[in-house]
Amino acid sequence: MKFHGKDCQSFFSCFEKDKFSSDRGGAGLFSCRVSMPCEVKPRFVVLYGSQKGQAQSIAEGISEVAEEHGLVAELSCLNHNDKYNLEKENAPVVFIVSTTGDGEPPDNALQFVKRIKKKTLPTDHYKHLCYALLGNFYYEALGDTNYANFCNCGKTIERRLQELGAKQFYATGYADDGVGLEVVVDPWLEGLWKAIKGALSNMASDRTGYMKGEAGDSLKETPDSSIPDVQLNLLSITDHQNRESARTSIETASKFASAASSSSSATQTAVSDLRPAPPAGSLGLASQSHGSASVSTPVPETQTGDAGVPRVALAASLTHSLPPLSESSLNVPALPPPYLDVSLQEVDTMEQVGDDTADKPIFLPYFTLHLINVFFQIAGPLNKETLHEVPISRAVQLTRGDSVKTALLLELDISAYPTMTYQPGDSFDVFCPNSAVEVEGMLHRLGLHEQRNHRVHISLRKDTKKKGAHVPSYTPQNMSLLYLLTWCLEIRSVPKKAFLRALVEHMGDGVQRRRLQELCSKQGSADYNLYVRDPSLGVLELLTAFPSCSPPLSLLVEHLPKLQPRPYSAASSCLRHPGKLHFVFNVVEFPACSGRPAGRRGLCTGWLFDLINPVLVFPGKDETSGSPALPKIHVSLRPNCSFRPPADLSVPFVMVGPGTGVAPFIGFLQQREKERQENPEAKFGETWLFFGCRHRDRDYLFREELKSFVSSGTLSHLKVCFSRDDQEEDAAASAARPRYVQHNLLLNGQLIMDILFKQNGYLYVCGDAKNMAKDVNDTLMEMIKMELQVDQLDAMKRLAGLREEKRYLQDIWG
């Protein structure tokens, strides 16, 4: 990225909390920016609302780099209203906000949103305010850009600011974690600095309002990154200025490629990697071409052409690139400055706890009474009243052995906790450890296996240049290295680009160093997505693929996020199953790929599967009363006050839940059945369920129970479709049969529209966000247009109205 002839930090590598900052160790590189003591730098305000740290990280990155642009950024969280005052603010304000849950603001932005939504505020309340806004949307049980609540928090704030008279000085950006935040965030941040300086200039000229003349020209010159589908060709360098900069930075690049890491630039550097001579036995070759250096990767196969010149046959992979990327000069992020000191201390034999596993639960080989107390510390807002250790009392496989996916039902015995009550539609968190095999692999890879039981001490570096640096709160004191890697750090997390950039400094092989530079560079974004992000490549897998990389433990603590609990929907009702809690899940499978020689299971689903596999009840087999006791797991309820059946029993509702998305609706129907039995004279509204799966005989979940709901009158209409069974039928029969839930919705469009718009009924959707939820939403739009005879805009408004009334509710995941 370029501003005023200088390189600027690329931000899209910083979306992990506290993982981004710029390095200021490049001596003499920016001496022209040294301010005189009397100089007062222009200021602007950065406010963020963040749930998991991504928005906060971007905001911190803006604050870090502001000084390099001759500006001062005042950074605050939106809930710290004592640190900023928008009512009197006369500097540009930049909002960075995320969207969570069912379109709700993050916790630390809730109060701010409530304040600005007050109807008593006058329409000129913020007429003096100039703002820019970046909204981020990430997956938790969420959807993608087609999800109607996409970046809803950012849109809510922007709409209200404009209603109160605020002026926009830079086009809004809406980024989607489902397709890669950097697609929108990177170009948006690239144009931000010019826009801020333009706004400051205009505001200095006229404090009473935003000048439309020069400011309008400034906005026209600034790339409009507010459109979610901004596409950039990140593989080729077409900008002449970039090429010239790359040629003039060879000296800096050669230092960057050397063993000394202190020469890393304070801003994003255009790197032409002059690779050092490869080690003995290395297949790597270095070559010069047209004034810029390139790296030829190891050659698996050579052929001789007609002229006798060796011809290289290469396939691109995680560790190998092809032209033009392999021959390009690279714009790589600045080196994030280290900010933690991590040391290991050997403990006396008498002090060692957690090593004797003979009397410990088999799922927690390192959990002792001492560490249980520590566990509450890393559980954030949880405490002993909300976090419970409960036994698994039953485990049943719901799908046939030849099904594409393996779906399991687990029953938890919560009878020992009378206060642990839940309603249909609620969800709960399962706390799982990292894989013991992967933890052992990480210990060996780091060369720390012999120190696995040593005590870890983490402190801030006294010389760190990272603003706001702090020791992660989820790393308790007096923990062992084994505990750190098992319970604190998400070692399965996909490495961000800032992490890759930091790993570059610890590479011993030039070819591998060049490849990591490519993967973290702007030009290598397509390869990063293809080989790292899309296949969910973990840190251990990456380190295995690059054997010359030897990072210190502190680097992992700085860059790896907290190990998060996994949420699941309740699939039962307390009225039907008192003292029990059911949940259903598919065992997630990650296929083999470049960098992952063998497939692996999802972290939590694989862990649960291994726990219950010895006593798992398979389809068609009776459960035995003599089964051995199953282990216990730690769970915490997450009440959902909106995704619940209508309080008015006479109101009809429609449920759409293909696959395991049917889980919460089993709880809905179990509750409704009990309510009908207890209130035989009451009037009950119609209930509809749209279910779908691949095959009737392989993965029709809860088949018999659903039929019994229909027989008892609890379920008025059951609409089922099978997407793969019709492959064995002739073409005519296949075309006539609905394959997916949205097809059945369309066939019943008139009745569904009548329920929603004439009877004030409810619609619930649960399941996959990327495909199913999007398709259902699109189908609802078509149904509204067709049945109500309205245009697209009116259909959108009516669907939005259902959401605002909380009558169109989603529990979906990416």
C-alpha positions in Angstrom: 0.0 0.0 0.0 1.3 3.5 -0.9 0.8 6.9 0.7 2.9 9.9 -0.2 5.6 7.7 -1.6 5.9 5.7 1.6 4.9 2.1 2.3 2.1 1.5 4.7 1.4 -1.5 6.9 -0.8 -4.1 5.4 -3.5 -4.7 8.0 -5.3 -7.8 6.9 -2.9 -10.0 8.8 -4.0 -8.6 12.1 -7.4 -10.0 12.8 -6.5 -11.9 15.9 -6.8 -10.0 19.2 -3.5 -8.4 20.3 -1.6 -10.0 17.5 -0.9 -6.9 15.3 1.5 -4.1 15.7 4.1 -2.4 13.6 7.9 -2.6 14.3 9.8 0.6 14.7 13.3 -0.9 14.7 14.3 0.2 11.2 17.0 2.7 12.0 17.1 5.8 9.9 14.3 4.7 7.6 11.9 7.4 8.6 14.1 10.2 9.9 12.2 12.6 7.8 9.1 12.0 9.9 10.7 13.0 13.2 8.6 15.8 14.7 10.0 19.0 16.2 9.2 19.3 19.9 6.8 22.1 19.2 4.9 20.3 16.6 1.3 19.3 17.4 0.1 16.4 15.3 -3.5 16.3 14.1 -5.7 13.9 16.1 -8.5 11.6 15.3 -10.6 9.2 17.3 -10.8 5.4 16.9 -13.7 3.7 18.6 -14.3 -0.1 18.5 -16.9 -2.6 19.5 -15.6 -6.2 19.5 -16.8 -9.6 20.7 -13.9 -11.9 19.9 -11.1 -9.3 19.4 -11.0 -8.9 15.6 -12.5 -5.4 15.5 -10.4 -4.4 18.4 -7.2 -5.7 16.7 -8.0 -3.7 13.6 -8.6 -0.6 15.7 -5.4 -1.1 17.6 -3.6 -1.5 14.2 -4.9 1.8 13.0 -3.8 3.4 16.3 -0.3 1.9 16.0 0.4 3.2 12.4 -1.2 6.6 12.9 2.1 8.1 14.1 3.8 7.1 10.9 1.3 9.2 9.0 1.9 12.2 11.2 -1.3 11.7 13.1 -2.3 10.9 16.7 -5.1 8.3 17.2 -7.1 8.3 20.4 -8.2 4.7 20.9 -11.2 3.7 23.1 -13.7 0.9 23.4 -17.3 2.0 22.8 -18.3 1.1 26.3 -15.7 3.4 27.9 -17.8 6.5 27.3 -15.8 8.3 30.0 -12.8 8.4 27.6 -14.5 10.1 24.7 -17.3 12.6 24.1 -18.9 12.5 20.7 -21.2 15.4 21.7 -18.2 17.8 21.6 -15.9 15.9 19.3 -14.4 18.1 16.6 -12.0 15.6 15.1 -12.7 12.7 12.6 -14.1 9.6 14.3 -13.4 6.1 12.9 -15.8 3.3 14.1 -14.6 -0.4 13.9 -17.5 -2.7 15.0 -18.4 -6.3 14.7 -21.7 -8.1 14.5 -22.5 -11.1 16.7 -25.3 -13.5 17.4 -28.6 -12.8 15.7 -27.4 -9.5 14.4 -26.8 -8.1 17.9 -24.0 -5.6 18.8 -21.0 -7.0 20.7 -21.3 -6.8 24.5 -18.9 -3.8 24.7 -21.0 -1.8 22.2 -24.5 -2.5 23.6 -24.7 0.6 25.8 -23.4 2.9 23.1 -26.1 1.6 20.6 -28.8 2.1 23.2 -27.6 5.6 23.9 -27.7 6.7 20.3 -31.0 5.0 19.6 -32.8 7.2 22.2 -35.8 8.9 20.4 -35.4 12.0 22.5 -32.2 13.0 20.7 -32.6 15.9 18.3 -31.9 15.4 14.6 -28.9 17.7 14.8 -27.4 16.1 17.8 -24.3 15.0 15.8 -24.3 17.6 13.1 -20.7 18.5 14.0 -19.5 15.0 13.7 -17.4 13.5 10.8 -17.2 9.7 10.8 -16.0 6.7 8.9 -17.1 3.1 9.7 -15.8 -0.4 9.1 -18.2 -3.3 10.0 -16.9 -6.8 10.5 -19.0 -10.0 10.4 -17.7 -13.2 11.8 -19.0 -16.7 12.4 -20.1 -18.0 15.7 -23.6 -19.4 15.0 -23.8 -17.0 12.1 -24.2 -16.7 8.4 -22.5 -14.9 5.5 -23.1 -11.8 3.5 -26.5 -13.1 2.4 -27.5 -13.4 6.0 -30.0 -10.6 6.6 -28.2 -9.4 9.7 -24.9 -9.1 8.0 -22.9 -6.4 9.7 -26.1 -5.3 11.4 -24.4 -3.5 14.3 -22.3 -1.3 11.9 -25.4 -0.6 9.8 -27.4 0.3 12.9 -24.7 2.7 14.1 -24.3 4.3 10.7 -28.0 4.8 10.1 -28.5 6.4 13.5 -25.5 8.7 13.2 -26.9 10.0 9.9 -30.3 10.4 11.4 -28.7 12.6 14.1 -26.9 14.8 11.5 -23.4 13.2 11.4 -21.5 13.4 8.1 -19.6 10.6 6.5 -16.0 11.5 5.4 -15.1 8.1 3.9 -17.1 5.3 2.3 -18.2 2.5 4.7 -16.7 -0.9 4.5 -18.5 -4.2 5.4 -16.2 -7.2 5.7 -17.2 -10.9 6.0 -15.0 -13.3 7.9 -16.7 -16.1 5.9 -15.0 -15.1 2.7 -12.0 -13.3 4.1 -12.0 -10.0 6.0 -9.0 -8.8 4.0 -11.0 -8.6 0.8 -12.7 -5.5 2.1 -10.6 -4.5 5.1 -7.3 -4.1 3.3 -8.4 -1.7 0.5 -10.6 0.2 3.0 -7.6 0.8 5.3 -5.4 1.6 2.3 -7.6 4.6 1.5 -8.4 5.6 5.1 -5.3 7.8 5.7 -5.9 10.0 2.8 -9.5 10.4 3.8 -8.6 11.3 7.4 -6.2 14.0 6.2 -8.8 15.3 3.8 -11.4 15.4 6.6 -9.0 17.2 8.9 -8.2 19.8 6.3 -11.8 20.4 5.6 -12.8 20.6 9.3 -10.0 23.0 9.9 -11.3 25.2 7.2 -14.9 25.1 8.4 -15.7 23.8 11.9 -19.4 24.1 11.3 -19.8 21.4 8.7 -18.3 19.2 6.1 -17.1 21.0 3.0 -18.5 19.2 0.0 -16.1 20.6 -2.6 -12.6 19.4 -1.8 -14.0 16.6 0.4 -16.1 15.3 -2.4 -13.1 15.3 -4.7 -11.2 13.5 -2.0 -13.8 10.8 -1.7 -13.9 10.3 -5.4 -10.1 9.8 -5.4 -10.4 7.3 -2.6 -11.2 3.7 -3.6 -14.8 2.9 -2.6 -14.3 -0.2 -0.4 -17.8 -0.2 1.1 -19.1 -2.7 -1.5 -18.8 -6.2 0.1 -17.9 -7.8 -3.3 -14.7 -5.8 -3.9 -12.4 -8.1 -5.7 -8.6 -7.4 -6.0 -6.1 -9.3 -8.1 -3.6 -9.9 -5.3 -1.3 -12.1 -7.3 0.1 -9.7 -9.8 1.8 -6.3 -9.4 0.4 -4.0 -12.0 1.1 -0.8 -10.3 4.2 0.9 -11.7 4.9 2.7 -8.5 4.9 -0.7 -6.7 7.4 -2.0 -9.1 9.7 1.0 -8.8 9.5 0.8 -5.0 10.4 -2.9 -5.1 13.5 -2.1 -7.2 14.6 0.6 -4.8 14.3 -1.5 -1.7 16.7 -4.3 -2.5 19.1 -3.2 0.2 16.4 -3.3 2.8 15.2 -6.7 1.4 18.7 -8.2 1.6 18.9 -7.3 5.2 15.4 -8.7 5.7 16.5 -12.0 4.2 19.6 -12.2 6.4 20.0 -13.7 9.7 19.7 -10.4 11.5 16.1 -9.6 12.0 16.6 -6.1 13.4 16.4 -4.5 9.9 12.7 -5.1 9.5 10.9 -2.0 8.3 8.5 -0.1 10.4 6.0 -0.2 7.6 5.0 -2.7 4.9 8.2 -3.3 2.8 8.3 -4.2 -0.8 10.6 -7.2 -0.6 12.9 -8.6 -3.3 14.2 -11.6 -1.5 17.9 -12.0 -2.2 18.1 -15.5 -0.8 21.2 -16.6 0.9 23.1 -19.6 -0.3 21.1 -22.7 0.4 22.4 -25.2 3.0 24.2 -28.2 1.8 21.9 -30.7 0.1 19.3 -28.1 -0.6 17.6 -28.1 -4.0 16.8 -24.4 -3.8 18.2 -22.1 -6.5 18.5 -18.3 -6.4 18.4 -16.3 -9.6 18.4 -12.7 -10.7 16.0 -11.5 -13.3 15.4 -7.9 -14.6 16.7 -6.2 -11.6 14.6 -8.1 -9.0 15.4 -11.3 -7.3 13.3 -14.4 -7.5 13.4 -17.8 -5.8 13.1 -21.1 -7.7 11.6 -23.7 -5.5 12.8 -27.3 -5.2 12.2 -29.2 -8.4 10.4 -32.6 -8.2 10.9 -33.4 -11.8 12.9 -32.1 -14.8 12.7 -32.6 -18.5 15.0 -31.5 -21.3 13.5 -29.3 -24.0 14.4 -29.2 -27.7 17.2 -26.7 -27.1 18.6 -28.9 -24.4 17.5 -26.5 -21.6 16.1 -28.2 -18.5 12.4 -27.6 -18.2 10.8 -27.6 -14.8 7.5 -29.4 -14.1 6.1 -28.0 -10.9 2.8 -28.2 -9.1 1.9 -25.3 -6.8 1.3 -26.4 -3.1 1.6 -25.1 0.4 5.4 -25.1 0.2 5.9 -24.4 -3.5 4.8 -21.5 -5.7 4.8 -20.9 -9.4 5.3 -17.9 -11.6 4.3 -15.1 -11.5 4.2 -15.2 -7.7 7.5 -17.0 -7.4 9.2 -14.3 -9.5 7.4 -11.3 -8.0 8.7 -8.7 -5.7 6.6 -8.9 -2.5 4.8 -6.4 -0.3 4.9 -8.1 3.1 3.6 -6.9 6.5 5.9 -5.2 8.9 7.3 -7.5 11.6 5.1 -7.4 14.7 7.3 -6.4 17.6 7.6 -9.1 20.3 6.0 -8.1 23.5 6.1 -11.1 25.8 8.9 -12.8 27.7 8.1 -16.5 28.3 10.3 -18.6 30.5 10.1 -22.2 31.8 11.0 -23.0 35.4 11.6 -26.5 36.6 9.5 -27.4 39.6 10.4 -29.7 42.5 9.0 -33.2 42.5 6.8 -32.4 45.5 5.3 -29.4 43.6 4.4 -31.3 40.5 0.7 -31.8 40.3 -1.4 -33.1 37.5 1.0 -35.8 36.3 -0.6 -38.7 38.2 -3.6 -39.6 36.0 -4.6 -42.8 37.8 -7.4 -41.2 39.8 -8.3 -38.5 37.2 -11.3 -38.5 34.8 -10.1 -40.1 31.5 -11.0 -37.0 29.6 -8.9 -34.7 31.8 -5.6 -36.4 32.3 -4.0 -33.2 33.4 -6.9 -31.7 35.4 -6.3 -31.7 39.2 -8.2 -30.0 41.9 -5.6 -27.2 41.7 -6.1 -26.7 38.0 -9.9 -26.8 38.2 -9.7 -23.5 40.0 -7.5 -22.2 37.3 -10.0 -23.3 34.7 -12.6 -20.9 36.1 -10.1 -18.1 35.5 -9.8 -18.8 31.8 -13.5 -19.3 31.3 -14.0 -15.5 31.2 -17.3 -14.5 32.8 -18.2 -18.0 33.8 -18.0 -19.1 37.4 -18.7 -22.1 39.5 -22.5 -21.3 39.3 -22.6 -21.5 35.5 -19.9 -24.0 34.6 -20.8 -27.6 35.4 -19.1 -31.0 35.2 -21.8 -33.4 34.0 -21.7 -37.1 33.0 -22.7 -38.4 29.6 -25.5 -40.9 30.3 -26.2 -42.1 26.8 -24.6 -41.9 23.3 -26.5 -43.0 20.1 -25.4 -42.9 16.5 -28.3 -41.5 14.5 -27.0 -42.2 11.0 -26.3 -45.5 9.3 -22.7 -46.6 8.8 -22.7 -45.8 5.1 -23.9 -42.3 5.5 -21.7 -39.4 4.3 -21.8 -37.8 7.7 -21.8 -39.4 11.2 -24.5 -37.8 13.4 -24.5 -38.5 17.1 -26.9 -37.9 19.9 -25.5 -37.4 23.4 -27.5 -37.3 26.6 -26.1 -35.4 29.6 -27.3 -36.1 33.1 -27.8 -32.7 34.7 -30.0 -34.0 37.6 -27.3 -33.1 40.1 -27.7 -29.4 39.3 -31.3 -28.3 39.9 -30.5 -24.7 38.9 -29.3 -25.9 35.5 -32.6 -25.4 33.7 -33.0 -24.7 30.0 -35.7 -24.0 27.5 -36.1 -25.4 24.0 -34.0 -23.2 21.7 -31.3 -22.6 24.3 -27.7 -23.6 23.6 -24.8 -24.5 25.7 -21.0 -24.4 25.5 -18.8 -27.6 25.7 -15.3 -27.0 26.9 -12.9 -29.4 25.2 -9.1 -29.7 25.3 -6.7 -29.7 22.4 -5.9 -33.1 21.0 -3.4 -34.9 23.3 -1.6 -36.3 20.2 -1.3 -32.8 18.7 -0.1 -31.3 22.0 2.6 -34.0 22.1 3.4 -33.2 18.5 3.7 -29.5 19.3 6.0 -30.2 22.3 8.3 -32.3 20.1 8.2 -29.7 17.3 9.2 -26.9 19.6 11.9 -29.1 21.2 10.3 -28.8 24.6 9.0 -32.2 25.3 11.4 -32.7 28.2 10.1 -29.5 29.7 6.4 -30.4 29.4 5.8 -30.3 33.2 7.9 -27.1 33.7 6.1 -24.1 35.1 5.4 -21.3 32.5 6.1 -17.7 33.5 4.8 -15.0 31.1 5.6 -11.3 31.5 5.7 -8.2 29.4 9.0 -7.3 27.7 10.3 -4.0 29.2 11.4 -2.8 25.7 8.3 -3.7 23.8 7.0 -1.1 21.3 3.6 -2.5 21.1 0.9 -0.1 22.4 -1.5 -1.6 25.0 0.5 -4.8 25.3 -0.6 -7.1 28.1 -0.2 -10.6 29.3 -3.2 -12.7 28.0 -5.8 -13.1 30.7 -6.4 -16.7 29.7 -2.9 -17.8 30.7 -3.1 -18.3 34.5 -0.1 -18.2 36.8 1.7 -21.4 37.9 0.5 -23.5 35.0 2.6 -26.1 33.4 3.6 -26.0 29.7 1.5 -29.0 29.1 -1.5 -27.2 30.6 -0.9 -24.1 28.5 -0.9 -26.1 25.2 -3.8 -28.3 26.3 -6.3 -25.8 27.7 -5.3 -22.3 27.0 -4.1 -21.8 23.4 -6.1 -22.8 20.3 -3.3 -24.7 18.6 -5.7 -25.7 15.8 -6.3 -22.1 14.8 -5.5 -21.0 11.3 -2.3 -18.9 11.4 -2.9 -15.2 10.5 -0.6 -13.4 8.2 1.0 -11.5 11.1 1.9 -14.9 12.6 3.4 -16.0 9.3 5.4 -12.8 9.0 6.8 -13.4 12.5 7.7 -17.0 11.6 9.7 -15.7 8.7 12.3 -14.5 11.1 12.9 -18.0 12.5 13.4 -19.8 9.2 16.7 -21.6 8.6 16.2 -22.3 4.9 16.0 -19.6 2.2 13.5 -21.4 0.0 11.1 -21.9 2.9 11.7 -18.3 4.1 10.7 -17.0 0.6 7.6 -19.2 0.6 6.4 -17.9 4.0 7.0 -14.4 2.7 4.8 -15.1 -0.3 2.0 -16.5 1.9 2.0 -13.5 4.1 2.4 -11.0 1.3 -0.3 -9.0 -0.5 0.7 -10.7 -3.8 0.3 -14.1 -2.2 -3.2 -13.7 -0.8 -4.7 -16.1 -3.2 -2.2 -18.8 -2.2 -2.7 -18.0 1.5 -6.5 -18.5 1.1 -6.0 -21.7 -1.0 -3.4 -23.5 1.1 -3.9 -22.1 4.6 -7.2 -20.4 5.2 -9.6 -22.5 3.2 -8.4 -25.9 4.3 -8.2 -24.7 8.0 -4.6 -25.5 8.2 -3.4 -25.5 11.8 -0.2 -24.2 13.3 1.3 -27.6 13.9 0.6 -28.6 10.3 2.2 -25.5 9.1 5.3 -26.0 11.2 5.5 -29.6 10.0 5.4 -28.4 6.4 8.3 -26.0 7.1 10.8 -28.0 9.1 13.5 -25.3 9.1 11.2 -23.0 11.2 12.1 -22.9 14.9 9.9 -20.4 16.6 10.2 -19.6 20.3 7.3 -20.5 22.7 6.7 -16.7 23.2 5.7 -16.4 19.6 2.9 -18.9 20.0 1.6 -17.2 23.1 1.6 -13.9 21.4 -0.2 -15.1 18.2 -2.4 -18.0 19.1 -5.9 -17.1 20.4 -7.6 -18.4 23.4 -9.1 -21.9 23.2 -12.8 -21.3 22.8 -15.7 -23.5 24.0 -17.9 -24.9 21.3 -21.6 -24.1 21.2 -24.4 -26.7 20.7 -28.2 -26.4 20.5 -30.3 -28.3 23.1 -32.3 -31.1 21.3 -34.7 -31.9 24.1 -37.3 -30.5 26.5 -37.1 -30.6 30.3 -40.7 -31.5 30.3 -40.1 -34.7 28.4 -36.7 -35.5 29.8 -36.4 -34.0 33.4 -32.8 -33.9 34.6 -31.5 -34.6 31.1 -30.1 -32.5 28.3 -29.7 -33.9 24.7 -27.7 -32.5 21.9 -26.9 -33.6 18.3 -23.9 -33.0 16.1 -22.1 -34.3 13.0 -18.5 -35.4 13.5 -16.7 -32.8 11.5 -14.1 -34.2 9.0 -11.3 -32.1 7.5 -10.0 -33.9 4.4 -6.3 -34.3 3.5 -4.7 -31.5 1.6 -1.4 -29.9 0.8 0.1 -29.6 4.2 -2.2 -32.2 5.8 -1.2 -35.7 4.5 -4.1 -37.3 6.4 -7.6 -36.1 7.2 -8.5 -35.2 10.7 -11.7 -34.7 12.7 -13.0 -31.5 14.2 -11.5 -30.6 17.6 -14.6 -30.9 19.8 -16.6 -33.3 17.7 -13.6 -35.6 17.3 -12.9 -35.4 21.0 -16.5 -36.3 21.9 -16.5 -39.1 19.4 -13.4 -40.6 20.9 -14.9 -40.3 24.4 -18.1 -42.2 23.7 -17.0 -44.5 20.9 -16.4 -47.5 23.2 -20.0 -47.5 24.3 -21.7 -45.9 21.3 -25.1 -47.5 20.4 -25.5 -48.0 16.7 -28.7 -47.9 14.6 -30.8 -51.0 14.9 -29.1 -52.2 18.1 -30.7 -52.2 21.5 -29.1 -50.2 24.4 -27.7 -52.3 27.2 -28.1 -51.4 30.8 -24.7 -52.9 31.6 -22.7 -50.3 29.6 -19.7 -48.8 31.5 -20.0 -45.3 32.8 -19.1 -42.6 30.4 -16.9 -39.7 31.2 -17.9 -36.3 32.3 -17.5 -33.0 30.4 -17.7 -29.4 31.3 -20.6 -27.4 30.0 -22.2 -24.0 30.5 -25.7 -23.0 29.4 -26.2 -20.1 27.0 -29.8 -19.0 27.3 -31.4 -17.7 24.1 -34.3 -15.5 24.9 -35.5 -15.1 21.3 -35.1 -18.5 19.6 -37.9 -20.1 21.5 -41.5 -21.3 20.6 -44.2 -18.6 20.7 -45.4 -17.8 24.3 -48.9 -17.8 22.9 -49.8 -21.4 22.3 -52.4 -20.5 19.7 -49.9 -18.9 17.4 -48.8 -21.1 14.5 -45.1 -21.5 13.7 -42.9 -22.9 10.9 -39.6 -24.7 11.5 -36.9 -25.2 8.8 -34.1 -27.6 9.9 -32.4 -29.9 7.5 -29.8 -32.4 8.9 -28.7 -31.7 12.4 -30.5 -28.3 12.1 -33.6 -30.3 13.3 -32.1 -30.6 16.8 -33.7 -27.6 18.5 -37.1 -28.4 16.9 -37.1 -31.8 18.5 -37.1 -29.8 21.8 -39.8 -27.5 20.5 -42.1 -30.5 19.6 -41.4 -32.4 22.8 -42.4 -29.3 24.8 -45.5 -28.8 22.6 -46.6 -32.4 23.1 -46.4 -32.1 26.9 -48.3 -28.8 26.8 -51.0 -30.5 24.8 -51.3 -33.3 27.3 -51.4 -30.9 30.2 -53.9 -28.5 28.5 -56.3 -30.7 26.5 -58.9 -27.9 26.2 -56.5 -25.2 25.0 -56.3 -24.0 21.4 -52.9 -24.7 19.7 -51.6 -23.2 16.6 -50.5 -25.2 13.6 -46.9 -26.5 13.5 -44.9 -27.1 10.3 -41.5 -28.8 10.0 -39.4 -28.7 6.8 -36.7 -31.3 7.1 -34.2 -32.6 4.5 -31.3 -35.0 4.3 -29.4 -37.0 1.7 -31.0 -40.4 1.9 -34.2 -41.6 3.5 -32.6 -44.8 4.9 -29.2 -43.5 5.9 -29.5 -40.1 7.6 -33.2 -39.4 8.3 -32.6 -38.1 11.8 -35.4 -38.7 14.5 -37.5 -40.4 11.9 -39.7 -42.4 14.3 -40.0 -39.6 16.8 -41.2 -37.2 14.0 -43.7 -39.7 12.8 -45.1 -40.0 16.4 -45.4 -36.2 16.6 -47.5 -36.3 13.5 -49.6 -39.2 14.8 -50.3 -37.4 18.1 -51.3 -34.1 16.3 -48.3 -32.3 17.9 -46.8 -31.7 14.4 -49.5 -30.6 12.0 -47.3 -30.8 8.8 -44.1 -32.7 8.2 -42.4 -31.9 4.8 -39.4 -34.1 4.1 -37.1 -34.2 1.1 -34.1 -36.3 0.1 -31.5 -34.7 -2.0 -29.7 -37.9 -3.2 -32.3 -40.6 -3.4 -33.6 -39.2 -6.7 -30.3 -40.1 -8.3 -31.6 -43.6 -8.7 -34.8 -42.5 -10.3 -35.6 -41.6 -13.9 -35.1 -38.0 -15.0 -38.8 -37.1 -15.1 -39.5 -38.4 -11.5 -36.3 -36.7 -10.2 -37.3 -33.3 -11.7 -40.7 -33.5 -10.1 -39.5 -34.3 -6.6 -38.3 -31.5 -4.3 -34.7 -32.0 -3.3 -34.1 -29.3 -0.7 -36.1 -27.6 2.1 -36.5 -24.4 0.1 -38.2 -26.4 -2.7 -40.8 -27.6 -0.3 -41.2 -24.1 1.1 -41.9 -22.8 -2.4 -44.5 -25.6 -3.0 -46.3 -24.4 0.2 -45.8 -20.7 -0.4 -49.4 -19.6 -0.1 -50.0 -21.4 3.2 -46.7 -20.2 4.7 -47.3 -16.6 3.7 -50.7 -16.8 5.2 -49.2 -18.0 8.5 -46.6 -15.2 8.6 -48.6 -12.2 7.4 -52.2 -13.0 8.2 -51.9 -15.1 11.4 -48.8 -13.4 12.8 -47.0 -16.7 12.9 -43.3 -17.4 13.5 -40.6 -18.8 11.2 -37.5 -20.5 12.7 -34.5 -21.6 10.6 -31.6 -23.7 11.9 -28.6 -25.2 10.2 -25.9 -24.3 7.7 -25.4 -20.6 7.0 -23.4 -20.6 3.8 -25.9 -22.5 1.7 -29.1 -23.5 3.3 -29.9 -20.3 5.2 -29.0 -18.2 2.2 -31.2 -20.3 -0.1 -34.1 -20.3 2.4 -33.8 -16.5 2.7 -33.8 -16.1 -1.1 -36.8 -18.4 -1.4 -38.8 -16.4 1.2 -38.1 -13.3 -0.8 -39.5 -15.0 -3.9 -42.5 -16.3 -2.0 -43.3 -12.8 -0.7 -43.0 -11.3 -4.2 -45.2 -14.0 -5.7 -47.9 -14.5 -3.1 -48.2 -10.8 -2.0 -47.6 -9.4 -5.5 -44.9 -6.9 -4.4 -41.6 -5.9 -5.9 -38.1 -6.8 -4.6 -37.7 -3.7 -2.4 -41.1 -4.2 -0.8 -40.4 -7.9 -0.3 -37.1 -7.0 1.5 -38.9 -4.5 3.7 -41.5 -7.1 4.7 -38.9 -9.7 5.5 -37.0 -7.2 7.5 -40.2 -6.4 9.4 -40.5 -10.0 10.4 -37.0 -9.9 11.8 -37.7 -6.7 13.7 -40.8 -8.3 15.2 -38.7 -11.3 16.2 -40.9 -13.6 14.1 -38.2 -14.6 11.6 -35.4 -16.2 13.7 -32.3 -18.0 12.8 -29.9 -20.3 14.7 -27.3 -20.9 12.0 -23.6 -21.6 11.8 -20.8 -21.3 9.2 
